[in-house]
Amino acid sequence: MKAVLFANTDWYLYNFRRSLALSLRRAGYDVLLISPEGPYGRKLRNLGLRWQPLPMERRSLNVFRELALLGYLVRLLRREQPNIVHGFTIKCAVYGSLAARMAGIPARVNAVAGMGYVFTSNQLKARILRPVVRRLLRLALGGKGARLILQNADDATLFKQAGLVDPAHIRLIRGSGVDCAQFAGVAPEPAAGGRLRVLLACRLLWDKGVDEYVAAARQLRKQGRPIEALLAGNSDPGNPAAIPDSTVRRWVDEGAITWLGHVDDMRQLLGSVQVAVLPSYREGLPRSLIEAAACGLPLITTDVPGCREVVSDGVDGLLVPVKDGAALADAIRRLQDDPALARKLGEAARSKARAQFDERIVIQCTIDVYTELCHPQEQPEPDSQGRHLSH
């Protein structure tokens, strides 16, 4: 069996799908990873995985360049002859599926983490692209040999209502998985001198709620609260919603936040803070929150699709309205004033992460989808509701 995993960055493959690739290899698959050129390709190869760079530009709208990329993919797939092509994000789902169809590859799996920029942004470019992408998605996701993996029930409803895919071909798998055992020994440090360290770890995109986080930090600072607002992550120049580094530096200069940039050792960082936040506008299923939950940190996030899959308000975290910096500040203040509540929420978050979001669960569910397409006679018995996967 051979599988091709196709993503729009090598960073994504390394950080979110390397465990899947390694598990597939252990299960006897020949695995090829493809993405645009980047520094993480070497890291994938150092793990003994096959990775190949593509002549792909994420933000390109040049018709000739995009047709050339599609042709390149078709030739690659005809040469490799995989049993299955698995694309991640909307652009890779479209291009990978179209190329697979043209190359005669029988099985196509597409994992879409959220609706993406084209469907969530109100910018003119997004509105122009939306009907085109919608038509391409219908073509790419159609056919009995295709399955669409979504990360939350809200996205599943949207895809069904939009008529983008046969509802019978949707599989709900919650996230890309987190190695919860890696974070098992981490415990939140007590606030030194009453000073609360709060962390937002994300790509620096406006739709992650970074502006609202800065507004909350400003408000708490004006109130004289002993709080340190940490921001971990770098900008993503390939994304239209990227926040310029100059803007982030301006926030740092005014003293609103401490910017850590990219952090490799998330385990150590999460062990040094007391609260994790993510005021995102919409998510597939946010890995940063699950990692924080696995450490036993109390979570604050927005009441939006994806985020509310991880947090139940008052049970394992706090939910706040989207685009509301004042409400975010209130939630942070509440946890600072009630350490017992913070501990209770963190313990519940850790239990939920282990039970629902561990990478072993996600990887097995993904392999079950492969089996369903390539070896239907071997697929798992459905549950009482006729589902093959945990919803």
C-alpha positions as CSV (number, residue, x, y, z in Angstrom):
1,M,0.0,0.0,0.0
2,K,1.2,3.5,-0.8
3,A,-0.1,6.8,0.5
4,V,0.7,10.3,-0.6
5,L,0.2,13.1,2.0
6,F,-0.1,16.5,0.4
7,A,0.0,19.8,2.4
8,N,0.5,23.5,1.7
9,T,3.6,23.7,3.9
10,D,6.3,21.3,5.1
11,W,5.9,23.0,8.5
12,Y,2.3,21.6,8.6
13,L,3.4,18.1,7.7
14,Y,6.1,18.1,10.3
15,N,4.2,19.5,13.2
16,F,0.7,18.1,12.5
17,R,1.1,14.9,10.4
18,R,4.5,13.3,11.1
19,S,3.0,10.9,13.7
20,L,0.5,9.8,11.1
21,A,3.2,9.3,8.5
22,L,5.4,7.3,10.9
23,S,2.4,5.2,12.0
24,L,1.5,4.5,8.4
25,R,5.1,3.4,7.7
26,R,5.0,1.1,10.8
27,A,1.7,-0.4,9.4
28,G,3.5,-1.3,6.2
29,Y,2.6,1.7,4.0
30,D,5.0,3.3,1.6
31,V,4.5,7.0,2.4
32,L,5.4,10.0,0.3
33,L,5.0,13.5,1.7
34,I,4.7,16.5,-0.7
35,S,4.5,20.2,-0.1
36,P,6.2,23.4,-1.2
37,E,9.9,23.8,-0.4
38,G,10.8,24.7,3.2
39,P,13.2,24.0,6.1
40,Y,11.1,21.3,7.6
41,G,11.5,18.9,4.6
42,R,15.0,18.1,5.9
43,K,13.6,17.3,9.3
44,L,11.0,14.9,7.7
45,R,13.8,13.2,5.8
46,N,15.9,12.9,9.0
47,L,13.0,10.8,10.4
48,G,13.5,8.4,7.5
49,L,10.4,9.7,5.7
50,R,10.2,10.4,1.9
51,W,9.5,14.1,1.3
52,Q,9.4,15.9,-2.1
53,P,9.1,19.6,-2.7
54,L,6.5,21.0,-5.1
55,P,6.6,24.1,-7.4
56,M,3.6,25.5,-5.5
57,E,2.8,29.1,-4.3
58,R,0.1,29.2,-1.7
59,R,-1.3,32.7,-2.7
60,S,-0.8,32.3,-6.4
61,L,-3.8,33.3,-8.6
62,N,-1.8,33.0,-11.9
63,V,-3.9,30.6,-14.0
64,F,-0.9,29.3,-16.0
65,R,1.2,28.7,-12.8
66,E,-1.8,26.9,-11.2
67,L,-2.3,24.7,-14.3
68,A,1.4,23.9,-14.4
69,L,1.1,22.8,-10.7
70,L,-1.9,20.6,-11.5
71,G,0.0,19.0,-14.4
72,Y,3.1,18.4,-12.2
73,L,0.9,16.7,-9.6
74,V,-0.7,14.5,-12.3
75,R,2.7,13.4,-13.6
76,L,3.9,12.7,-10.1
77,L,0.9,10.6,-9.2
78,R,1.1,8.6,-12.4
79,R,4.7,7.9,-11.7
80,E,4.2,7.0,-8.0
81,Q,0.9,5.1,-8.5
82,P,-0.3,5.4,-4.8
83,N,-3.4,3.6,-3.6
84,I,-4.6,6.8,-1.8
85,V,-4.0,10.5,-1.9
86,H,-4.6,12.5,1.3
87,G,-4.8,16.3,1.0
88,F,-4.8,18.8,3.8
89,T,-6.4,22.3,3.6
90,I,-8.8,23.4,0.9
91,K,-6.3,24.1,-1.8
92,C,-4.5,20.8,-1.4
93,A,-7.9,19.0,-1.2
94,V,-8.9,20.5,-4.6
95,Y,-5.6,20.1,-6.4
96,G,-4.8,16.7,-4.9
97,S,-8.2,15.3,-5.7
98,L,-8.3,16.7,-9.2
99,A,-4.8,15.4,-10.0
100,A,-5.7,12.0,-8.4
101,R,-8.8,11.7,-10.6
102,M,-6.8,12.6,-13.7
103,A,-4.1,10.1,-12.8
104,G,-6.5,7.3,-12.2
105,I,-5.9,7.0,-8.4
106,P,-8.9,5.2,-6.9
107,A,-9.0,6.6,-3.3
108,R,-9.0,10.2,-2.3
109,V,-9.1,11.5,1.3
110,N,-9.3,15.2,2.1
111,A,-8.9,16.7,5.6
112,V,-10.1,20.3,5.9
113,A,-9.5,22.0,9.2
114,G,-12.1,24.8,9.1
115,M,-13.6,26.5,6.1
116,G,-10.5,28.5,5.3
117,Y,-9.8,32.1,4.3
118,V,-12.0,32.0,1.1
119,F,-15.1,31.1,3.1
120,T,-14.5,33.0,6.3
121,S,-13.1,36.3,5.1
122,N,-15.2,39.3,3.8
123,Q,-12.3,40.6,1.8
124,L,-13.0,41.3,-1.9
125,K,-10.6,38.6,-3.1
126,A,-12.2,36.0,-0.9
127,R,-15.7,36.9,-2.1
128,I,-14.6,36.7,-5.7
129,L,-12.9,33.3,-5.2
130,R,-15.7,31.8,-3.2
131,P,-18.0,30.6,-6.1
132,V,-15.0,29.3,-8.0
133,V,-13.7,27.3,-5.1
134,R,-17.2,26.1,-4.3
135,R,-17.5,24.6,-7.8
136,L,-14.0,23.1,-7.7
137,L,-14.7,21.5,-4.3
138,R,-17.9,19.8,-5.6
139,L,-15.8,18.3,-8.4
140,A,-12.9,17.4,-6.2
141,L,-14.9,15.9,-3.3
142,G,-17.3,13.9,-5.4
143,G,-17.2,10.3,-6.4
144,K,-17.6,7.0,-4.4
145,G,-13.8,6.9,-3.9
146,A,-13.6,10.1,-2.0
147,R,-14.0,10.8,1.7
148,L,-13.9,14.2,3.5
149,I,-12.5,14.4,7.0
150,L,-13.8,17.3,9.1
151,Q,-12.8,18.3,12.6
152,N,-16.0,19.6,14.1
153,A,-19.8,19.2,13.7
154,D,-20.4,22.8,12.6
155,D,-18.2,22.4,9.6
156,A,-19.9,19.1,8.7
157,T,-23.3,20.9,8.8
158,L,-21.9,23.7,6.6
159,F,-20.5,21.3,4.0
160,K,-23.8,19.5,3.9
161,Q,-25.9,22.6,3.6
162,A,-23.7,24.0,0.8
163,G,-24.1,20.7,-1.1
164,L,-20.3,20.4,-1.4
165,V,-20.2,16.7,-0.7
166,D,-22.4,13.6,-0.3
167,P,-23.1,13.6,3.5
168,A,-22.5,9.8,3.5
169,H,-18.9,10.5,2.6
170,I,-18.1,12.9,5.5
171,R,-16.1,11.5,8.4
172,L,-15.7,13.4,11.6
173,I,-12.2,13.1,13.3
174,R,-11.5,15.5,16.0
175,G,-8.2,17.2,15.1
176,S,-4.8,16.0,14.0
177,G,-4.1,14.5,17.5
178,V,-1.8,15.4,20.3
179,D,0.7,13.1,22.0
180,C,-0.9,13.6,25.5
181,A,1.7,11.3,27.1
182,Q,4.4,13.9,26.1
183,F,2.6,16.5,28.4
184,A,1.7,14.1,31.2
185,G,4.3,15.3,33.6
186,V,3.7,19.0,33.1
187,A,1.9,20.9,35.8
188,P,1.1,24.6,35.8
189,E,3.5,26.6,37.9
190,P,2.0,28.6,40.7
191,A,1.8,32.3,39.9
192,A,5.0,33.8,41.3
193,G,4.2,36.7,43.6
194,G,0.6,36.6,42.4
195,R,1.7,37.5,38.8
196,L,-0.4,35.5,36.3
197,R,1.3,34.4,33.1
198,V,-1.2,34.0,30.2
199,L,-0.3,32.5,26.9
200,L,-1.7,32.8,23.4
201,A,0.2,30.4,21.0
202,C,-0.9,30.7,17.4
203,R,0.1,31.7,13.9
204,L,0.1,35.5,13.9
205,L,-3.2,36.0,12.0
206,W,-5.9,38.5,12.6
207,D,-8.5,35.8,12.7
208,K,-6.8,34.1,15.6
209,G,-8.0,37.0,17.8
210,V,-4.6,38.4,18.5
211,D,-5.9,42.0,18.3
212,E,-8.6,41.2,21.0
213,Y,-5.9,39.5,23.1
214,V,-3.8,42.7,23.0
215,A,-6.9,44.8,23.9
216,A,-7.5,42.5,26.9
217,A,-3.9,42.8,28.0
218,R,-4.1,46.6,27.7
219,Q,-7.2,46.7,29.8
220,L,-5.8,44.4,32.6
221,R,-2.6,46.5,32.6
222,K,-4.5,49.7,33.1
223,Q,-6.3,48.1,36.0
224,G,-2.9,47.4,37.6
225,R,-3.3,43.7,37.4
226,P,-0.1,41.7,37.8
227,I,-0.4,39.8,34.5
228,E,2.1,39.0,31.8
229,A,0.6,38.4,28.4
230,L,2.8,36.1,26.3
231,L,2.4,35.7,22.6
232,A,4.1,32.7,20.9
233,G,4.3,32.2,17.2
234,N,5.4,33.9,14.0
235,S,3.6,35.5,11.1
236,D,2.5,33.5,8.1
237,P,3.3,35.6,5.0
238,G,1.5,33.1,2.8
239,N,-1.8,33.8,4.5
240,P,-3.8,37.0,3.5
241,A,-4.8,37.5,7.2
242,A,-1.1,37.7,8.3
243,I,-0.3,40.3,11.0
244,P,2.8,42.3,10.0
245,D,5.8,41.9,12.3
246,S,6.0,45.7,12.6
247,T,2.5,45.7,14.2
248,V,3.6,43.0,16.8
249,R,6.7,44.9,17.6
250,R,4.6,48.0,18.2
251,W,2.5,46.1,20.8
252,V,5.7,44.9,22.4
253,D,7.2,48.5,22.5
254,E,4.1,49.8,24.3
255,G,4.4,47.0,26.9
256,A,1.1,45.3,26.1
257,I,2.6,41.8,25.4
258,T,5.8,39.8,25.5
259,W,6.4,38.2,22.0
260,L,8.3,35.0,22.1
261,G,8.4,34.3,18.4
262,H,8.5,30.6,17.3
263,V,8.8,28.2,20.2
264,D,10.1,24.7,19.6
265,D,9.6,23.3,23.1
266,M,5.9,23.9,23.8
267,R,6.1,21.5,26.7
268,Q,8.4,23.7,28.6
269,L,6.6,26.9,27.7
270,L,3.2,25.5,28.7
271,G,4.7,24.4,32.0
272,S,5.7,28.0,32.8
273,V,2.3,29.6,32.4
274,Q,-1.0,29.5,34.3
275,V,-3.7,30.1,31.7
276,A,-3.9,29.4,27.9
277,V,-6.2,31.5,25.7
278,L,-7.3,31.4,22.0
279,P,-9.8,34.1,21.0
280,S,-10.1,32.7,17.5
281,Y,-12.9,33.7,15.0
282,R,-13.3,30.0,13.9
283,E,-11.2,26.8,14.0
284,G,-11.2,23.3,12.7
285,L,-10.0,21.9,16.1
286,P,-7.2,24.0,17.7
287,R,-4.1,22.0,18.6
288,S,-2.7,24.7,20.8
289,L,-5.7,24.4,23.2
290,I,-5.5,20.6,23.3
291,E,-1.7,20.8,24.1
292,A,-2.5,23.2,26.9
293,A,-5.4,21.0,28.1
294,A,-3.0,18.0,28.2
295,C,-0.9,20.0,30.6
296,G,-3.8,20.7,32.9
297,L,-4.0,24.4,32.1
298,P,-7.4,26.2,32.4
299,L,-8.5,27.4,28.9
300,I,-10.2,30.5,27.7
301,T,-11.5,30.5,24.1
302,T,-14.3,31.9,22.0
303,D,-17.7,30.4,21.6
304,V,-17.2,29.5,17.9
305,P,-17.0,26.3,15.8
306,G,-13.9,24.3,16.6
307,C,-13.1,26.0,19.9
308,R,-16.3,24.9,21.6
309,E,-15.4,21.3,20.6
310,V,-12.5,21.6,23.1
311,V,-14.1,23.7,25.8
312,S,-17.4,23.4,27.5
313,D,-18.1,26.6,29.4
314,G,-17.5,26.3,33.1
315,V,-16.7,22.6,32.8
316,D,-13.2,22.5,31.4
317,G,-12.6,26.1,30.5
318,L,-14.4,29.4,29.9
319,L,-16.0,30.6,26.6
320,V,-16.2,34.2,25.7
321,P,-18.0,36.0,22.8
322,V,-15.9,36.3,19.6
323,K,-14.2,39.7,18.9
324,D,-14.7,40.8,22.5
325,G,-11.5,41.9,24.2
326,A,-13.4,43.1,27.3
327,A,-15.0,39.7,27.8
328,L,-11.6,38.1,27.4
329,A,-10.1,40.4,30.0
330,D,-13.0,39.5,32.4
331,A,-12.4,35.8,32.0
332,I,-8.7,36.2,32.6
333,R,-9.4,38.3,35.7
334,R,-11.9,35.6,36.9
335,L,-9.3,32.9,36.8
336,Q,-6.7,35.1,38.5
337,D,-9.1,35.8,41.4
338,D,-10.3,32.2,41.8
339,P,-7.3,29.8,41.8
340,A,-9.6,26.9,42.9
341,L,-11.7,27.4,39.8
342,A,-8.6,27.5,37.6
343,R,-7.4,24.2,39.1
344,K,-10.7,22.5,38.6
345,L,-11.0,23.6,35.0
346,G,-7.5,22.6,34.2
347,E,-7.9,19.1,35.7
348,A,-11.1,18.6,33.7
349,A,-9.4,19.8,30.5
350,R,-6.6,17.3,31.0
351,S,-9.0,14.4,31.4
352,K,-10.9,15.5,28.3
353,A,-7.8,15.8,26.2
354,R,-6.7,12.3,27.1
355,A,-10.1,10.8,26.4
356,Q,-11.0,12.5,23.1
357,F,-8.0,14.1,21.5
358,D,-5.0,11.8,21.9
359,E,-3.1,11.2,18.6
360,R,-3.5,7.5,18.9
361,I,-7.3,7.9,18.5
362,V,-7.0,10.3,15.6
363,I,-4.4,8.1,13.7
364,Q,-6.5,4.9,14.1
365,C,-9.6,6.7,12.9
366,T,-7.7,8.0,9.9
367,I,-6.3,4.6,9.0
368,D,-9.9,3.2,9.3
369,V,-10.9,5.7,6.5
370,Y,-8.0,4.4,4.4
371,T,-9.2,0.8,5.0
372,E,-12.8,1.7,4.2
373,L,-11.7,2.9,0.8
374,C,-9.0,0.5,-0.1
375,H,-10.1,-2.7,1.7
376,P,-13.8,-2.3,2.4
377,Q,-14.1,-5.9,3.5
378,E,-11.7,-5.1,6.4
379,Q,-13.4,-2.0,7.7
380,P,-14.5,-1.9,11.4
381,E,-18.0,-2.9,12.4
382,P,-20.3,0.2,12.6
383,D,-21.5,1.3,16.0
384,S,-25.2,1.3,17.0
385,Q,-25.8,4.4,14.9
386,G,-24.2,3.0,11.8
387,R,-21.0,5.1,12.1
388,H,-17.5,3.7,11.4
389,L,-15.7,6.5,13.3
390,S,-16.1,8.2,16.6
391,H,-18.2,11.4,16.2
